[in-house]
């Protein structure tokens, strides 16, 4: 929403940098979250649903942007592009707050109030049955091992190519 009040390109660049910085963990975080709760047999379907919902959201946002450009330009002294960022916040803030409350972290250390102890124990048993151990603490050694691992670079390159292929300029 702060982008709507930007007075020049430098402000937009700085705000976009911070948006990207804070948003960068969203995709890997969601995939990790799915991996915490679903078995390998279930994970592909859930990941595909998540990926498809992203494409559906992009389609919907195009219609929303067109409506805002045609109907909101000049209202309250704001340009249509400013209204885009305001509506993004109006839609995004409640969803983020709901997500903070509703999205469970992992079965072994879930703090959600809507899952019973039995639910989390059942989820833990499911993960143990497929050989998935609870997450270990992050250490510097973990980061070193990750960055020395060739699949990180291969899959990152393929993912970047995939994302670039989704964008229409």
C-alpha positions as CSV (number, residue, x, y, z in Angstrom):
1,X,0.0,0.0,0.0
2,X,3.0,2.3,0.6
3,X,3.7,2.1,-3.1
4,X,0.5,4.1,-3.8
5,X,2.1,7.0,-2.0
6,X,5.5,6.8,-3.8
7,X,6.6,10.2,-5.1
8,X,9.2,8.9,-7.6
9,X,11.1,6.0,-9.0
10,X,13.7,5.8,-6.3
11,X,11.0,5.3,-3.7
12,X,9.4,2.6,-5.7
13,X,12.7,0.9,-6.2
14,X,13.5,0.9,-2.5
15,X,10.0,-0.3,-1.6
16,X,10.0,-3.1,-4.3
17,X,13.4,-4.2,-2.9
18,X,11.9,-4.7,0.6
19,X,8.8,-6.3,-0.8
20,X,11.0,-8.8,-2.7
21,X,13.2,-9.3,0.4
22,X,10.2,-10.2,2.6
23,X,8.3,-12.1,-0.1
24,X,11.3,-14.3,-1.2
25,X,10.6,-16.9,1.5
26,X,6.9,-17.3,0.6
27,X,7.2,-20.0,-2.1
28,X,9.9,-22.2,-0.5
29,X,8.0,-21.7,2.8
30,X,4.7,-22.9,1.3
31,X,6.4,-25.9,-0.3
32,X,8.1,-26.7,3.0
33,X,4.8,-26.4,4.8
34,X,3.2,-28.8,2.4
35,X,6.1,-31.2,2.8
36,X,5.6,-31.1,6.6
37,X,2.0,-32.3,6.4
38,X,1.7,-34.5,3.3
39,X,3.3,-37.8,2.4
40,X,5.2,-38.1,-0.8
41,X,2.2,-39.8,-2.5
42,X,0.0,-36.7,-1.6
43,X,2.6,-34.0,-2.1
44,X,2.7,-33.8,-5.9
45,X,-1.1,-33.2,-6.1
46,X,-1.0,-30.6,-3.3
47,X,1.9,-28.8,-4.9
48,X,0.2,-28.9,-8.3
49,X,-3.0,-27.4,-6.8
50,X,-0.8,-24.6,-5.2
51,X,0.9,-23.9,-8.5
52,X,-2.4,-23.9,-10.4
53,X,-3.9,-21.5,-7.9
54,X,-1.0,-19.1,-8.6
55,X,-1.8,-19.2,-12.3
56,X,-5.6,-18.7,-11.6
57,X,-4.7,-15.8,-9.3
58,X,-2.7,-14.2,-12.1
59,X,-5.7,-14.5,-14.4
60,X,-8.0,-13.0,-11.9
61,X,-5.7,-10.1,-11.1
62,X,-5.7,-9.2,-14.8
63,X,-9.4,-8.6,-14.7
64,X,-9.2,-6.8,-11.4
65,X,-6.5,-4.5,-12.8
66,X,-8.6,-3.8,-15.9
67,X,-11.6,-2.9,-13.8
68,X,-9.5,-0.6,-11.6
69,X,-7.9,1.1,-14.6
70,X,-11.2,1.8,-16.2
71,X,-13.2,2.6,-13.1
72,X,-10.9,4.2,-10.5
73,X,-8.6,6.4,-12.4
74,X,-8.8,9.9,-10.9
75,X,-11.0,9.0,-8.0
76,X,-10.0,10.7,-4.8
77,X,-7.2,12.3,-6.7
78,X,-5.4,9.0,-7.2
79,X,-4.2,7.5,-10.4
80,X,-5.4,4.0,-11.3
81,X,-2.0,2.5,-10.7
82,X,-2.1,3.8,-7.1
83,X,-5.5,2.2,-6.6
84,X,-4.0,-1.1,-7.7
85,X,-1.6,-1.0,-4.7
86,X,-4.3,0.1,-2.3
87,X,-6.6,-2.8,-3.4
88,X,-3.7,-5.2,-3.1
89,X,-3.3,-4.2,0.5
90,X,-7.1,-4.3,1.2
91,X,-7.1,-7.9,-0.1
92,X,-3.7,-9.0,1.1
93,X,-3.6,-7.7,4.7
94,X,-6.7,-9.7,6.0
95,X,-5.5,-12.8,4.1
96,X,-2.0,-12.5,5.8
97,X,-3.5,-12.0,9.2
98,X,-5.8,-15.0,8.7
99,X,-2.8,-17.0,7.5
100,X,-0.8,-16.1,10.6
101,X,-3.5,-17.6,12.7
102,X,-4.6,-20.5,10.5
103,X,-1.6,-22.0,8.8
104,X,0.1,-24.7,10.9
105,X,3.9,-24.8,11.0
106,X,4.8,-28.5,11.3
107,X,3.2,-31.5,13.1
108,X,6.1,-31.7,15.6
109,X,5.8,-28.1,16.9
110,X,2.4,-26.8,15.7
111,X,1.1,-24.0,17.8
112,X,-2.3,-23.7,16.1
113,X,-5.3,-23.6,18.3
114,X,-7.6,-25.2,15.8
115,X,-5.7,-28.5,15.6
116,X,-6.1,-30.9,18.5
117,X,-3.3,-32.8,20.1
118,X,-4.6,-35.9,18.5
119,X,-4.5,-34.2,15.0
120,X,-0.9,-33.3,15.4
121,X,0.1,-36.7,16.8
122,X,-1.6,-38.4,13.9
123,X,0.2,-36.1,11.4
124,X,3.5,-36.9,13.2
125,X,2.8,-40.6,12.9
126,X,2.1,-40.3,9.2
127,X,5.4,-38.5,8.6
128,X,7.3,-41.1,10.6
129,X,5.7,-43.9,8.6
130,X,7.1,-42.5,5.4
131,X,10.6,-41.9,6.9
132,X,10.3,-38.2,7.4
133,X,12.0,-37.0,10.6
134,X,11.0,-33.8,12.4
135,X,13.0,-30.8,11.4
136,X,16.4,-30.3,13.0
137,X,17.8,-27.0,14.2
138,X,19.4,-24.8,11.6
139,X,23.1,-24.5,12.0
140,X,25.9,-22.8,10.0
141,X,26.8,-26.3,8.9
142,X,23.4,-26.7,7.4
143,X,23.8,-23.6,5.3
144,X,27.3,-24.7,4.2
145,X,26.0,-28.1,3.2
146,X,23.1,-26.6,1.3
147,X,25.3,-24.3,-0.7
148,X,27.8,-27.0,-1.5
149,X,25.0,-29.2,-2.9
150,X,24.8,-29.3,-6.7
151,X,21.0,-29.9,-6.8
152,X,20.4,-26.5,-5.2
153,X,22.0,-24.8,-8.2
154,X,20.4,-27.1,-10.8
155,X,16.9,-26.7,-9.4
156,X,17.3,-23.0,-8.8
157,X,18.3,-22.5,-12.4
158,X,15.4,-24.6,-13.7
159,X,13.0,-22.7,-11.3
160,X,14.2,-19.3,-12.5
161,X,13.7,-20.4,-16.1
162,X,10.2,-21.6,-15.2
163,X,9.3,-18.3,-13.5
164,X,10.7,-16.3,-16.4
165,X,8.7,-18.4,-18.8
166,X,5.5,-17.6,-16.9
167,X,5.9,-13.8,-17.2
168,X,4.4,-12.0,-20.2
169,X,6.1,-8.6,-20.8
